[in-house]
């Protein structure tokens, strides 16, 4: 199990917060390899699963349209 990643390590690996990792687990986007015993048991993740999530997130970001920043619209200068 030493090659498995904790929630914190998984978050660092993809540049997100531990809360984001837990959200992805809840939404079914990332499946923990191990859930430790107990109601609030820690998750452990296989590195390949975390890397696959990172790739999906990067692909989604690549095709997400950019929107004007709200502050740019408020001052009448348009999209920055």
N, CA, C and O atoms as a Maestro MAE file, in Angstrom:
{
 s_m_m2io_version
 :::
 2.0.0
}

f_m_ct {
 s_m_title
 :::
 protein
 m_atom[320] {
  # First column is atom index #
  i_m_mmod_type
  r_m_x_coord
  r_m_y_coord
  r_m_z_coord
  i_m_residue_number
  s_m_chain_name
  s_m_pdb_residue_name
  s_m_pdb_atom_name
  i_m_atomic_number
  :::
  1 25 0.804 -1.203 0.000 1 A "UNK " " N  " 7
  2 3 0.000 0.000 0.000 1 A "UNK " " CA " 6
  3 2 0.844 1.262 0.000 1 A "UNK " " C  " 6
  4 15 0.295 2.360 -0.089 1 A "UNK " " O  " 8
  5 25 2.149 1.141 0.096 2 A "UNK " " N  " 7
  6 3 2.987 2.328 0.163 2 A "UNK " " CA " 6
  7 2 2.995 3.125 -1.129 2 A "UNK " " C  " 6
  8 15 3.350 4.304 -1.116 2 A "UNK " " O  " 8
  9 25 2.610 2.509 -2.254 3 A "UNK " " N  " 7
  10 3 2.579 3.248 -3.502 3 A "UNK " " CA " 6
  11 2 1.255 3.979 -3.714 3 A "UNK " " C  " 6
  12 15 1.094 4.677 -4.715 3 A "UNK " " O  " 8
  13 25 0.321 3.833 -2.801 4 A "UNK " " N  " 7
  14 3 -0.957 4.525 -2.898 4 A "UNK " " CA " 6
  15 2 -0.830 5.946 -2.369 4 A "UNK " " C  " 6
  16 15 0.042 6.238 -1.551 4 A "UNK " " O  " 8
  17 25 -1.705 6.825 -2.840 5 A "UNK " " N  " 7
  18 3 -1.668 8.238 -2.467 5 A "UNK " " CA " 6
  19 2 -2.784 8.570 -1.496 5 A "UNK " " C  " 6
  20 15 -3.905 8.083 -1.642 5 A "UNK " " O  " 8
  21 25 -2.484 9.389 -0.515 6 A "UNK " " N  " 7
  22 3 -3.517 9.914 0.377 6 A "UNK " " CA " 6
  23 2 -4.318 10.980 -0.371 6 A "UNK " " C  " 6
  24 15 -3.952 11.380 -1.476 6 A "UNK " " O  " 8
  25 25 -5.394 11.428 0.230 7 A "UNK " " N  " 7
  26 3 -6.193 12.501 -0.377 7 A "UNK " " CA " 6
  27 2 -5.336 13.740 -0.580 7 A "UNK " " C  " 6
  28 15 -5.402 14.375 -1.633 7 A "UNK " " O  " 8
  29 25 -4.536 14.088 0.412 8 A "UNK " " N  " 7
  30 3 -3.671 15.269 0.296 8 A "UNK " " CA " 6
  31 2 -2.660 15.101 -0.835 8 A "UNK " " C  " 6
  32 15 -2.441 16.029 -1.613 8 A "UNK " " O  " 8
  33 25 -2.045 13.929 -0.931 9 A "UNK " " N  " 7
  34 3 -1.072 13.678 -1.990 9 A "UNK " " CA " 6
  35 2 -1.733 13.708 -3.369 9 A "UNK " " C  " 6
  36 15 -1.165 14.235 -4.325 9 A "UNK " " O  " 8
  37 25 -2.933 13.142 -3.463 10 A "UNK " " N  " 7
  38 3 -3.661 13.168 -4.736 10 A "UNK " " CA " 6
  39 2 -3.965 14.605 -5.137 10 A "UNK " " C  " 6
  40 15 -3.834 14.975 -6.304 10 A "UNK " " O  " 8
  41 25 -4.372 15.414 -4.158 11 A "UNK " " N  " 7
  42 3 -4.685 16.820 -4.427 11 A "UNK " " CA " 6
  43 2 -3.447 17.555 -4.936 11 A "UNK " " C  " 6
  44 15 -3.521 18.301 -5.912 11 A "UNK " " O  " 8
  45 25 -2.324 17.343 -4.280 12 A "UNK " " N  " 7
  46 3 -1.084 17.992 -4.704 12 A "UNK " " CA " 6
  47 2 -0.677 17.544 -6.103 12 A "UNK " " C  " 6
  48 15 -0.152 18.333 -6.890 12 A "UNK " " O  " 8
  49 25 -0.922 16.284 -6.402 13 A "UNK " " N  " 7
  50 3 -0.533 15.729 -7.701 13 A "UNK " " CA " 6
  51 2 -1.294 16.378 -8.853 13 A "UNK " " C  " 6
  52 15 -0.756 16.516 -9.952 13 A "UNK " " O  " 8
  53 25 -2.540 16.777 -8.609 14 A "UNK " " N  " 7
  54 3 -3.322 17.384 -9.698 14 A "UNK " " CA " 6
  55 2 -3.535 18.889 -9.506 14 A "UNK " " C  " 6
  56 15 -4.214 19.530 -10.307 14 A "UNK " " O  " 8
  57 25 -2.957 19.443 -8.450 15 A "UNK " " N  " 7
  58 3 -3.055 20.887 -8.254 15 A "UNK " " CA " 6
  59 2 -4.418 21.351 -7.765 15 A "UNK " " C  " 6
  60 15 -4.854 22.456 -8.091 15 A "UNK " " O  " 8
  61 25 -5.083 20.525 -6.995 16 A "UNK " " N  " 7
  62 3 -6.400 20.862 -6.437 16 A "UNK " " CA " 6
  63 2 -6.344 20.725 -4.923 16 A "UNK " " C  " 6
  64 15 -5.329 20.303 -4.369 16 A "UNK " " O  " 8
  65 25 -7.425 21.078 -4.263 17 A "UNK " " N  " 7
  66 3 -7.500 20.958 -2.814 17 A "UNK " " CA " 6
  67 2 -7.974 19.555 -2.420 17 A "UNK " " C  " 6
  68 15 -8.586 18.857 -3.228 17 A "UNK " " O  " 8
  69 25 -7.693 19.146 -1.183 18 A "UNK " " N  " 7
  70 3 -8.247 17.880 -0.708 18 A "UNK " " CA " 6
  71 2 -9.777 17.854 -0.784 18 A "UNK " " C  " 6
  72 15 -10.371 16.807 -1.043 18 A "UNK " " O  " 8
  73 25 -10.406 18.998 -0.558 19 A "UNK " " N  " 7
  74 3 -11.871 19.073 -0.670 19 A "UNK " " CA " 6
  75 2 -12.328 18.759 -2.095 19 A "UNK " " C  " 6
  76 15 -13.355 18.111 -2.296 19 A "UNK " " O  " 8
  77 25 -11.562 19.220 -3.077 20 A "UNK " " N  " 7
  78 3 -11.895 18.928 -4.476 20 A "UNK " " CA " 6
  79 2 -11.785 17.434 -4.755 20 A "UNK " " C  " 6
  80 15 -12.606 16.870 -5.479 20 A "UNK " " O  " 8
  81 25 -10.770 16.794 -4.180 21 A "UNK " " N  " 7
  82 3 -10.622 15.344 -4.357 21 A "UNK " " CA " 6
  83 2 -11.827 14.628 -3.767 21 A "UNK " " C  " 6
  84 15 -12.394 13.735 -4.398 21 A "UNK " " O  " 8
  85 25 -12.222 15.020 -2.550 22 A "UNK " " N  " 7
  86 3 -13.388 14.380 -1.927 22 A "UNK " " CA " 6
  87 2 -14.651 14.622 -2.755 22 A "UNK " " C  " 6
  88 15 -15.502 13.737 -2.841 22 A "UNK " " O  " 8
  89 25 -14.789 15.800 -3.366 23 A "UNK " " N  " 7
  90 3 -15.933 16.096 -4.222 23 A "UNK " " CA " 6
  91 2 -15.925 15.161 -5.435 23 A "UNK " " C  " 6
  92 15 -16.967 14.623 -5.810 23 A "UNK " " O  " 8
  93 25 -14.757 14.967 -6.046 24 A "UNK " " N  " 7
  94 3 -14.671 14.080 -7.213 24 A "UNK " " CA " 6
  95 2 -15.012 12.644 -6.830 24 A "UNK " " C  " 6
  96 15 -15.599 11.920 -7.634 24 A "UNK " " O  " 8
  97 25 -14.661 12.218 -5.628 25 A "UNK " " N  " 7
  98 3 -15.047 10.884 -5.161 25 A "UNK " " CA " 6
  99 2 -16.564 10.817 -5.030 25 A "UNK " " C  " 6
  100 15 -17.192 9.872 -5.508 25 A "UNK " " O  " 8
  101 25 -17.150 11.814 -4.386 26 A "UNK " " N  " 7
  102 3 -18.600 11.854 -4.179 26 A "UNK " " CA " 6
  103 2 -19.353 11.840 -5.513 26 A "UNK " " C  " 6
  104 15 -20.392 11.191 -5.633 26 A "UNK " " O  " 8
  105 25 -18.833 12.552 -6.505 27 A "UNK " " N  " 7
  106 3 -19.472 12.651 -7.815 27 A "UNK " " CA " 6
  107 2 -19.192 11.445 -8.709 27 A "UNK " " C  " 6
  108 15 -19.762 11.332 -9.794 27 A "UNK " " O  " 8
  109 25 -18.321 10.548 -8.263 28 A "UNK " " N  " 7
  110 3 -18.015 9.354 -9.049 28 A "UNK " " CA " 6
  111 2 -16.940 9.553 -10.095 28 A "UNK " " C  " 6
  112 15 -16.755 8.696 -10.959 28 A "UNK " " O  " 8
  113 25 -16.224 10.672 -10.036 29 A "UNK " " N  " 7
  114 3 -15.161 10.947 -11.002 29 A "UNK " " CA " 6
  115 2 -13.838 10.294 -10.639 29 A "UNK " " C  " 6
  116 15 -12.957 10.151 -11.487 29 A "UNK " " O  " 8
  117 25 -13.697 9.898 -9.378 30 A "UNK " " N  " 7
  118 3 -12.474 9.266 -8.889 30 A "UNK " " CA " 6
  119 2 -12.877 8.220 -7.860 30 A "UNK " " C  " 6
  120 15 -13.619 8.508 -6.921 30 A "UNK " " O  " 8
  121 25 -12.388 7.020 -8.047 31 A "UNK " " N  " 7
  122 3 -12.719 5.929 -7.131 31 A "UNK " " CA " 6
  123 2 -11.508 5.606 -6.270 31 A "UNK " " C  " 6
  124 15 -10.437 5.303 -6.797 31 A "UNK " " O  " 8
  125 25 -11.665 5.668 -4.947 32 A "UNK " " N  " 7
  126 3 -10.541 5.311 -4.093 32 A "UNK " " CA " 6
  127 2 -10.221 3.817 -4.220 32 A "UNK " " C  " 6
  128 15 -11.125 2.993 -4.355 32 A "UNK " " O  " 8
  129 25 -8.960 3.486 -4.177 33 A "UNK " " N  " 7
  130 3 -8.542 2.094 -4.186 33 A "UNK " " CA " 6
  131 2 -8.867 1.453 -2.846 33 A "UNK " " C  " 6
  132 15 -9.253 0.286 -2.781 33 A "UNK " " O  " 8
  133 25 -8.705 2.232 -1.771 34 A "UNK " " N  " 7
  134 3 -8.964 1.771 -0.407 34 A "UNK " " CA " 6
  135 2 -9.698 2.870 0.342 34 A "UNK " " C  " 6
  136 15 -9.370 4.050 0.218 34 A "UNK " " O  " 8
  137 25 -10.696 2.468 1.122 35 A "UNK " " N  " 7
  138 3 -11.305 3.379 2.084 35 A "UNK " " CA " 6
  139 2 -11.052 2.755 3.446 35 A "UNK " " C  " 6
  140 15 -11.477 1.635 3.731 35 A "UNK " " O  " 8
  141 25 -10.358 3.501 4.265 36 A "UNK " " N  " 7
  142 3 -10.011 2.997 5.587 36 A "UNK " " CA " 6
  143 2 -11.282 2.849 6.423 36 A "UNK " " C  " 6
  144 15 -12.274 3.522 6.143 36 A "UNK " " O  " 8
  145 25 -11.278 1.997 7.426 37 A "UNK " " N  " 7
  146 3 -12.470 1.751 8.241 37 A "UNK " " CA " 6
  147 2 -12.957 3.017 8.960 37 A "UNK " " C  " 6
  148 15 -12.194 3.946 9.221 37 A "UNK " " O  " 8
  149 25 -14.227 3.012 9.258 38 A "UNK " " N  " 7
  150 3 -14.815 4.113 10.010 38 A "UNK " " CA " 6
  151 2 -15.622 5.033 9.117 38 A "UNK " " C  " 6
  152 15 -15.450 5.061 7.898 38 A "UNK " " O  " 8
  153 25 -16.503 5.780 9.750 39 A "UNK " " N  " 7
  154 3 -17.372 6.702 9.013 39 A "UNK " " CA " 6
  155 2 -16.576 7.755 8.251 39 A "UNK " " C  " 6
  156 15 -16.930 8.122 7.131 39 A "UNK " " O  " 8
  157 25 -15.511 8.230 8.859 40 A "UNK " " N  " 7
  158 3 -14.688 9.241 8.196 40 A "UNK " " CA " 6
  159 2 -13.327 8.668 7.803 40 A "UNK " " C  " 6
  160 15 -12.312 9.364 7.845 40 A "UNK " " O  " 8
  161 25 -13.320 7.401 7.423 41 A "UNK " " N  " 7
  162 3 -12.073 6.742 7.050 41 A "UNK " " CA " 6
  163 2 -11.403 7.394 5.857 41 A "UNK " " C  " 6
  164 15 -12.068 7.858 4.930 41 A "UNK " " O  " 8
  165 25 -10.092 7.423 5.890 42 A "UNK " " N  " 7
  166 3 -9.314 8.058 4.830 42 A "UNK " " CA " 6
  167 2 -9.423 7.258 3.534 42 A "UNK " " C  " 6
  168 15 -9.645 6.047 3.541 42 A "UNK " " O  " 8
  169 25 -9.261 7.970 2.434 43 A "UNK " " N  " 7
  170 3 -9.203 7.347 1.121 43 A "UNK " " CA " 6
  171 2 -7.745 7.198 0.719 43 A "UNK " " C  " 6
  172 15 -6.904 8.024 1.074 43 A "UNK " " O  " 8
  173 25 -7.454 6.139 -0.021 44 A "UNK " " N  " 7
  174 3 -6.156 5.962 -0.660 44 A "UNK " " CA " 6
  175 2 -6.410 5.703 -2.141 44 A "UNK " " C  " 6
  176 15 -7.333 4.974 -2.505 44 A "UNK " " O  " 8
  177 25 -5.585 6.304 -2.984 45 A "UNK " " N  " 7
  178 3 -5.802 6.269 -4.427 45 A "UNK " " CA " 6
  179 2 -4.595 5.697 -5.154 45 A "UNK " " C  " 6
  180 15 -3.450 5.915 -4.756 45 A "UNK " " O  " 8
  181 25 -4.870 4.966 -6.221 46 A "UNK " " N  " 7
  182 3 -3.798 4.499 -7.091 46 A "UNK " " CA " 6
  183 2 -3.329 5.692 -7.929 46 A "UNK " " C  " 6
  184 15 -4.160 6.420 -8.473 46 A "UNK " " O  " 8
  185 25 -2.026 5.904 -8.043 47 A "UNK " " N  " 7
  186 3 -1.529 7.056 -8.811 47 A "UNK " " CA " 6
  187 2 -2.072 7.133 -10.238 47 A "UNK " " C  " 6
  188 15 -2.329 8.230 -10.733 47 A "UNK " " O  " 8
  189 25 -2.252 6.004 -10.903 48 A "UNK " " N  " 7
  190 3 -2.762 6.017 -12.280 48 A "UNK " " CA " 6
  191 2 -4.184 6.571 -12.337 48 A "UNK " " C  " 6
  192 15 -4.544 7.249 -13.299 48 A "UNK " " O  " 8
  193 25 -4.993 6.288 -11.316 49 A "UNK " " N  " 7
  194 3 -6.361 6.813 -11.282 49 A "UNK " " CA " 6
  195 2 -6.354 8.326 -11.101 49 A "UNK " " C  " 6
  196 15 -7.154 9.036 -11.710 49 A "UNK " " O  " 8
  197 25 -5.450 8.809 -10.265 50 A "UNK " " N  " 7
  198 3 -5.331 10.253 -10.039 50 A "UNK " " CA " 6
  199 2 -4.835 10.929 -11.318 50 A "UNK " " C  " 6
  200 15 -5.332 11.993 -11.688 50 A "UNK " " O  " 8
  201 25 -3.865 10.322 -11.989 51 A "UNK " " N  " 7
  202 3 -3.359 10.878 -13.245 51 A "UNK " " CA " 6
  203 2 -4.450 10.913 -14.318 51 A "UNK " " C  " 6
  204 15 -4.523 11.860 -15.101 51 A "UNK " " O  " 8
  205 25 -5.286 9.891 -14.350 52 A "UNK " " N  " 7
  206 3 -6.385 9.864 -15.326 52 A "UNK " " CA " 6
  207 2 -7.372 10.990 -15.045 52 A "UNK " " C  " 6
  208 15 -7.866 11.622 -15.979 52 A "UNK " " O  " 8
  209 25 -7.665 11.249 -13.784 53 A "UNK " " N  " 7
  210 3 -8.544 12.366 -13.439 53 A "UNK " " CA " 6
  211 2 -7.911 13.681 -13.875 53 A "UNK " " C  " 6
  212 15 -8.586 14.539 -14.443 53 A "UNK " " O  " 8
  213 25 -6.628 13.841 -13.615 54 A "UNK " " N  " 7
  214 3 -5.937 15.071 -14.026 54 A "UNK " " CA " 6
  215 2 -6.044 15.278 -15.535 54 A "UNK " " C  " 6
  216 15 -6.284 16.395 -15.992 54 A "UNK " " O  " 8
  217 25 -5.870 14.216 -16.304 55 A "UNK " " N  " 7
  218 3 -5.971 14.326 -17.763 55 A "UNK " " CA " 6
  219 2 -7.374 14.718 -18.191 55 A "UNK " " C  " 6
  220 15 -7.539 15.539 -19.093 55 A "UNK " " O  " 8
  221 25 -8.395 14.137 -17.552 56 A "UNK " " N  " 7
  222 3 -9.775 14.503 -17.887 56 A "UNK " " CA " 6
  223 2 -10.056 15.962 -17.550 56 A "UNK " " C  " 6
  224 15 -10.717 16.663 -18.315 56 A "UNK " " O  " 8
  225 25 -9.558 16.417 -16.413 57 A "UNK " " N  " 7
  226 3 -9.759 17.810 -16.016 57 A "UNK " " CA " 6
  227 2 -9.046 18.763 -16.971 57 A "UNK " " C  " 6
  228 15 -9.587 19.809 -17.330 57 A "UNK " " O  " 8
  229 25 -7.837 18.401 -17.377 58 A "UNK " " N  " 7
  230 3 -7.093 19.241 -18.318 58 A "UNK " " CA " 6
  231 2 -7.787 19.296 -19.672 58 A "UNK " " C  " 6
  232 15 -7.845 20.357 -20.292 58 A "UNK " " O  " 8
  233 25 -8.313 18.171 -20.137 59 A "UNK " " N  " 7
  234 3 -9.018 18.140 -21.413 59 A "UNK " " CA " 6
  235 2 -10.283 18.986 -21.345 59 A "UNK " " C  " 6
  236 15 -10.611 19.699 -22.294 59 A "UNK " " O  " 8
  237 25 -10.987 18.906 -20.234 60 A "UNK " " N  " 7
  238 3 -12.206 19.691 -20.068 60 A "UNK " " CA " 6
  239 2 -11.866 21.181 -20.046 60 A "UNK " " C  " 6
  240 15 -12.585 21.986 -20.639 60 A "UNK " " O  " 8
  241 25 -10.786 21.551 -19.374 61 A "UNK " " N  " 7
  242 3 -10.377 22.954 -19.302 61 A "UNK " " CA " 6
  243 2 -9.972 23.468 -20.685 61 A "UNK " " C  " 6
  244 15 -10.234 24.620 -21.029 61 A "UNK " " O  " 8
  245 25 -9.340 22.611 -21.462 62 A "UNK " " N  " 7
  246 3 -8.872 23.001 -22.790 62 A "UNK " " CA " 6
  247 2 -10.032 23.413 -23.692 62 A "UNK " " C  " 6
  248 15 -9.886 24.316 -24.516 62 A "UNK " " O  " 8
  249 25 -11.168 22.766 -23.545 63 A "UNK " " N  " 7
  250 3 -12.299 23.034 -24.426 63 A "UNK " " CA " 6
  251 2 -13.364 23.915 -23.792 63 A "UNK " " C  " 6
  252 15 -14.393 24.179 -24.415 63 A "UNK " " O  " 8
  253 25 -13.141 24.370 -22.576 64 A "UNK " " N  " 7
  254 3 -14.099 25.261 -21.917 64 A "UNK " " CA " 6
  255 2 -13.934 26.659 -22.495 64 A "UNK " " C  " 6
  256 15 -12.821 27.185 -22.526 64 A "UNK " " O  " 8
  257 25 -15.026 27.270 -22.954 65 A "UNK " " N  " 7
  258 3 -14.907 28.620 -23.508 65 A "UNK " " CA " 6
  259 2 -14.514 29.616 -22.421 65 A "UNK " " C  " 6
  260 15 -14.916 29.487 -21.265 65 A "UNK " " O  " 8
  261 25 -13.741 30.584 -22.805 66 A "UNK " " N  " 7
  262 3 -13.350 31.635 -21.865 66 A "UNK " " CA " 6
  263 2 -14.450 32.686 -21.825 66 A "UNK " " C  " 6
  264 15 -15.026 33.051 -22.850 66 A "UNK " " O  " 8
  265 25 -14.721 33.155 -20.633 67 A "UNK " " N  " 7
  266 3 -15.735 34.187 -20.445 67 A "UNK " " CA " 6
  267 2 -15.055 35.449 -19.952 67 A "UNK " " C  " 6
  268 15 -13.990 35.408 -19.337 67 A "UNK " " O  " 8
  269 25 -15.685 36.551 -20.232 68 A "UNK " " N  " 7
  270 3 -15.151 37.822 -19.760 68 A "UNK " " CA " 6
  271 2 -15.180 37.857 -18.240 68 A "UNK " " C  " 6
  272 15 -16.114 37.364 -17.609 68 A "UNK " " O  " 8
  273 25 -14.156 38.440 -17.673 69 A "UNK " " N  " 7
  274 3 -14.133 38.607 -16.226 69 A "UNK " " CA " 6
  275 2 -15.201 39.620 -15.832 69 A "UNK " " C  " 6
  276 15 -15.338 40.643 -16.502 69 A "UNK " " O  " 8
  277 25 -15.962 39.371 -14.770 70 A "UNK " " N  " 7
  278 3 -17.021 40.299 -14.354 70 A "UNK " " CA " 6
  279 2 -16.518 41.716 -14.140 70 A "UNK " " C  " 6
  280 15 -17.216 42.668 -14.488 70 A "UNK " " O  " 8
  281 25 -15.324 41.884 -13.576 71 A "UNK " " N  " 7
  282 3 -14.811 43.227 -13.326 71 A "UNK " " CA " 6
  283 2 -14.501 43.965 -14.629 71 A "UNK " " C  " 6
  284 15 -14.592 45.191 -14.691 71 A "UNK " " O  " 8
  285 25 -14.135 43.211 -15.669 72 A "UNK " " N  " 7
  286 3 -13.866 43.840 -16.966 72 A "UNK " " CA " 6
  287 2 -15.148 44.354 -17.590 72 A "UNK " " C  " 6
  288 15 -15.151 45.404 -18.233 72 A "UNK " " O  " 8
  289 25 -16.230 43.629 -17.407 73 A "UNK " " N  " 7
  290 3 -17.514 44.079 -17.955 73 A "UNK " " CA " 6
  291 2 -18.036 45.285 -17.187 73 A "UNK " " C  " 6
  292 15 -18.634 46.191 -17.768 73 A "UNK " " O  " 8
  293 25 -17.807 45.290 -15.892 74 A "UNK " " N  " 7
  294 3 -18.324 46.367 -15.055 74 A "UNK " " CA " 6
  295 2 -17.695 47.713 -15.398 74 A "UNK " " C  " 6
  296 15 -18.356 48.744 -15.275 74 A "UNK " " O  " 8
  297 25 -16.435 47.726 -15.823 75 A "UNK " " N  " 7
  298 3 -15.802 49.012 -16.120 75 A "UNK " " CA " 6
  299 2 -15.923 49.395 -17.592 75 A "UNK " " C  " 6
  300 15 -15.353 50.396 -18.026 75 A "UNK " " O  " 8
  301 25 -16.680 48.582 -18.371 76 A "UNK " " N  " 7
  302 3 -16.962 48.915 -19.753 76 A "UNK " " CA " 6
  303 2 -15.831 48.647 -20.717 76 A "UNK " " C  " 6
  304 15 -15.901 49.083 -21.866 76 A "UNK " " O  " 8
  305 25 -14.789 47.946 -20.300 77 A "UNK " " N  " 7
  306 3 -13.649 47.691 -21.187 77 A "UNK " " CA " 6
  307 2 -13.760 46.365 -21.936 77 A "UNK " " C  " 6
  308 15 -12.914 46.053 -22.774 77 A "UNK " " O  " 8
  309 25 -14.791 45.592 -21.639 78 A "UNK " " N  " 7
  310 3 -14.971 44.309 -22.319 78 A "UNK " " CA " 6
  311 2 -14.072 43.226 -21.757 78 A "UNK " " C  " 6
  312 15 -13.503 43.369 -20.675 78 A "UNK " " O  " 8
  313 25 -13.951 42.148 -22.503 79 A "UNK " " N  " 7
  314 3 -13.153 41.006 -22.047 79 A "UNK " " CA " 6
  315 2 -11.685 41.352 -22.028 79 A "UNK " " C  " 6
  316 15 -11.177 42.057 -22.900 79 A "UNK " " O  " 8
  317 25 -11.020 40.846 -21.022 80 A "UNK " " N  " 7
  318 3 -9.572 41.111 -20.915 80 A "UNK " " CA " 6
  319 2 -8.799 39.901 -21.348 80 A "UNK " " C  " 6
  320 15 -7.568 39.917 -21.333 80 A "UNK " " O  " 8
  :::
 }
 m_bond[319] {
  # First column is bond index #
  i_m_from
  i_m_to
  i_m_order
  :::
  1 1 2 1
  2 2 3 1
  3 3 4 2
  4 3 5 1
  5 5 6 1
  6 6 7 1
  7 7 8 2
  8 7 9 1
  9 9 10 1
  10 10 11 1
  11 11 12 2
  12 11 13 1
  13 13 14 1
  14 14 15 1
  15 15 16 2
  16 15 17 1
  17 17 18 1
  18 18 19 1
  19 19 20 2
  20 19 21 1
  21 21 22 1
  22 22 23 1
  23 23 24 2
  24 23 25 1
  25 25 26 1
  26 26 27 1
  27 27 28 2
  28 27 29 1
  29 29 30 1
  30 30 31 1
  31 31 32 2
  32 31 33 1
  33 33 34 1
  34 34 35 1
  35 35 36 2
  36 35 37 1
  37 37 38 1
  38 38 39 1
  39 39 40 2
  40 39 41 1
  41 41 42 1
  42 42 43 1
  43 43 44 2
  44 43 45 1
  45 45 46 1
  46 46 47 1
  47 47 48 2
  48 47 49 1
  49 49 50 1
  50 50 51 1
  51 51 52 2
  52 51 53 1
  53 53 54 1
  54 54 55 1
  55 55 56 2
  56 55 57 1
  57 57 58 1
  58 58 59 1
  59 59 60 2
  60 59 61 1
  61 61 62 1
  62 62 63 1
  63 63 64 2
  64 63 65 1
  65 65 66 1
  66 66 67 1
  67 67 68 2
  68 67 69 1
  69 69 70 1
  70 70 71 1
  71 71 72 2
  72 71 73 1
  73 73 74 1
  74 74 75 1
  75 75 76 2
  76 75 77 1
  77 77 78 1
  78 78 79 1
  79 79 80 2
  80 79 81 1
  81 81 82 1
  82 82 83 1
  83 83 84 2
  84 83 85 1
  85 85 86 1
  86 86 87 1
  87 87 88 2
  88 87 89 1
  89 89 90 1
  90 90 91 1
  91 91 92 2
  92 91 93 1
  93 93 94 1
  94 94 95 1
  95 95 96 2
  96 95 97 1
  97 97 98 1
  98 98 99 1
  99 99 100 2
  100 99 101 1
  101 101 102 1
  102 102 103 1
  103 103 104 2
  104 103 105 1
  105 105 106 1
  106 106 107 1
  107 107 108 2
  108 107 109 1
  109 109 110 1
  110 110 111 1
  111 111 112 2
  112 111 113 1
  113 113 114 1
  114 114 115 1
  115 115 116 2
  116 115 117 1
  117 117 118 1
  118 118 119 1
  119 119 120 2
  120 119 121 1
  121 121 122 1
  122 122 123 1
  123 123 124 2
  124 123 125 1
  125 125 126 1
  126 126 127 1
  127 127 128 2
  128 127 129 1
  129 129 130 1
  130 130 131 1
  131 131 132 2
  132 131 133 1
  133 133 134 1
  134 134 135 1
  135 135 136 2
  136 135 137 1
  137 137 138 1
  138 138 139 1
  139 139 140 2
  140 139 141 1
  141 141 142 1
  142 142 143 1
  143 143 144 2
  144 143 145 1
  145 145 146 1
  146 146 147 1
  147 147 148 2
  148 147 149 1
  149 149 150 1
  150 150 151 1
  151 151 152 2
  152 151 153 1
  153 153 154 1
  154 154 155 1
  155 155 156 2
  156 155 157 1
  157 157 158 1
  158 158 159 1
  159 159 160 2
  160 159 161 1
  161 161 162 1
  162 162 163 1
  163 163 164 2
  164 163 165 1
  165 165 166 1
  166 166 167 1
  167 167 168 2
  168 167 169 1
  169 169 170 1
  170 170 171 1
  171 171 172 2
  172 171 173 1
  173 173 174 1
  174 174 175 1
  175 175 176 2
  176 175 177 1
  177 177 178 1
  178 178 179 1
  179 179 180 2
  180 179 181 1
  181 181 182 1
  182 182 183 1
  183 183 184 2
  184 183 185 1
  185 185 186 1
  186 186 187 1
  187 187 188 2
  188 187 189 1
  189 189 190 1
  190 190 191 1
  191 191 192 2
  192 191 193 1
  193 193 194 1
  194 194 195 1
  195 195 196 2
  196 195 197 1
  197 197 198 1
  198 198 199 1
  199 199 200 2
  200 199 201 1
  201 201 202 1
  202 202 203 1
  203 203 204 2
  204 203 205 1
  205 205 206 1
  206 206 207 1
  207 207 208 2
  208 207 209 1
  209 209 210 1
  210 210 211 1
  211 211 212 2
  212 211 213 1
  213 213 214 1
  214 214 215 1
  215 215 216 2
  216 215 217 1
  217 217 218 1
  218 218 219 1
  219 219 220 2
  220 219 221 1
  221 221 222 1
  222 222 223 1
  223 223 224 2
  224 223 225 1
  225 225 226 1
  226 226 227 1
  227 227 228 2
  228 227 229 1
  229 229 230 1
  230 230 231 1
  231 231 232 2
  232 231 233 1
  233 233 234 1
  234 234 235 1
  235 235 236 2
  236 235 237 1
  237 237 238 1
  238 238 239 1
  239 239 240 2
  240 239 241 1
  241 241 242 1
  242 242 243 1
  243 243 244 2
  244 243 245 1
  245 245 246 1
  246 246 247 1
  247 247 248 2
  248 247 249 1
  249 249 250 1
  250 250 251 1
  251 251 252 2
  252 251 253 1
  253 253 254 1
  254 254 255 1
  255 255 256 2
  256 255 257 1
  257 257 258 1
  258 258 259 1
  259 259 260 2
  260 259 261 1
  261 261 262 1
  262 262 263 1
  263 263 264 2
  264 263 265 1
  265 265 266 1
  266 266 267 1
  267 267 268 2
  268 267 269 1
  269 269 270 1
  270 270 271 1
  271 271 272 2
  272 271 273 1
  273 273 274 1
  274 274 275 1
  275 275 276 2
  276 275 277 1
  277 277 278 1
  278 278 279 1
  279 279 280 2
  280 279 281 1
  281 281 282 1
  282 282 283 1
  283 283 284 2
  284 283 285 1
  285 285 286 1
  286 286 287 1
  287 287 288 2
  288 287 289 1
  289 289 290 1
  290 290 291 1
  291 291 292 2
  292 291 293 1
  293 293 294 1
  294 294 295 1
  295 295 296 2
  296 295 297 1
  297 297 298 1
  298 298 299 1
  299 299 300 2
  300 299 301 1
  301 301 302 1
  302 302 303 1
  303 303 304 2
  304 303 305 1
  305 305 306 1
  306 306 307 1
  307 307 308 2
  308 307 309 1
  309 309 310 1
  310 310 311 1
  311 311 312 2
  312 311 313 1
  313 313 314 1
  314 314 315 1
  315 315 316 2
  316 315 317 1
  317 317 318 1
  318 318 319 1
  319 319 320 2
  :::
 }
}
